[in-house]
Amino acid sequence: MPFWSEFSHESFQKAAGKTEVVVMVTGAMEAHGTHLPLATDSYLPTYLAEKVAEKTDALVLPTIPFGDSWEFNNFEGTISIAPDVLVDVYNSIMKGVFKHGFQYLVVLNGHGGNIPALTMAAKTATKRGNRVVIIVNWWKDLAENARKLVEETPGGHAAEDETSELMHVRPELVDMSKAVSHRVVTKFRIISGSYRDELLPSAMYGDPRKATPEKGRLIMEQAEEELIELINQLQQGKLPLIRE
């Protein structure tokens, strides 16, 4: 199982010779309603990354469990990292990966707040050489067909989709007796530190009450399949491009 952190210096060199692909997992530590754990955005992409480690030669980095969670800072348990700090951290890791000669870095991201920092870091890290960073925001880039098939309510934060997925991956951490529905709708994007509780009541955006482990299983299985297909494609030196 090719987890970067488990190799010795000597055995790492041998493992690195088998692949051009590294997987970097990014998550968050933030409130997810009253029924899901704070590390939800880390548990889900980590689960997928473990499947990659089982079924491919790609090297998987340890999950980065913190991200930009500013919107949820008012809720107990949330730890948010400043965006400029995140950019530096992500960029340093990306450059460290490429220093070892790898060509492709797949960022398996579990949290929307990380996207700007990941994008900025990737631009800097890929300035030189034939290097590629592919950011996979897994909750929207993977398993689209499965989501359309099983979801009865719109996706969101701690909503039906995310709750179903965690019911499959870590069922012991889900408390459906506390699941409630909250969705504040606005025509415009409102950003205000003073109104975070009103925009995201109970750290919620969606309706988790129709979540089931079976729905989560179908979503995660398709996401796993598509992610491994991407890894295998990169191993062959092919970018996931469709020319129309």
Number of C-alpha atoms within 10 A of each C-alpha: 15 21 21 18 12 13 13 9 9 8 10 16 12 11 16 19 11 13 19 20 26 26 25 25 23 26 27 28 24 29 28 24 25 18 18 23 20 20 18 27 28 23 21 24 28 25 15 22 26 15 17 24 19 13 14 18 22 30 26 24 22 16 19 17 19 21 28 26 22 17 21 23 18 16 17 10 14 20 19 19 15 12 18 12 13 21 20 15 15 23 22 14 16 23 16 13 20 20 10 10 13 19 21 25 25 21 23 25 27 26 24 17 18 23 18 14 21 23 17 16 23 23 13 14 22 17 10 8 9 10 16 19 22 16 17 18 18 22 25 13 12 19 21 14 12 18 21 12 12 17 18 13 16 15 19 18 22 29 27 27 28 23 32 27 25 27 23 20 18 16 15 9 14 19 14 18 9 12 22 17 16 21 16 11 10 8 5 6 7 10 10 10 12 9 13 18 17 10 20 19 16 17 23 25 23 23 23 28 17 16 24 20 17 14 22 24 18 20 27 27 15 17 23 22 15 15 23 20 15 16 27 17 13 20 19 10 13 11 14 11 6 5 3 3
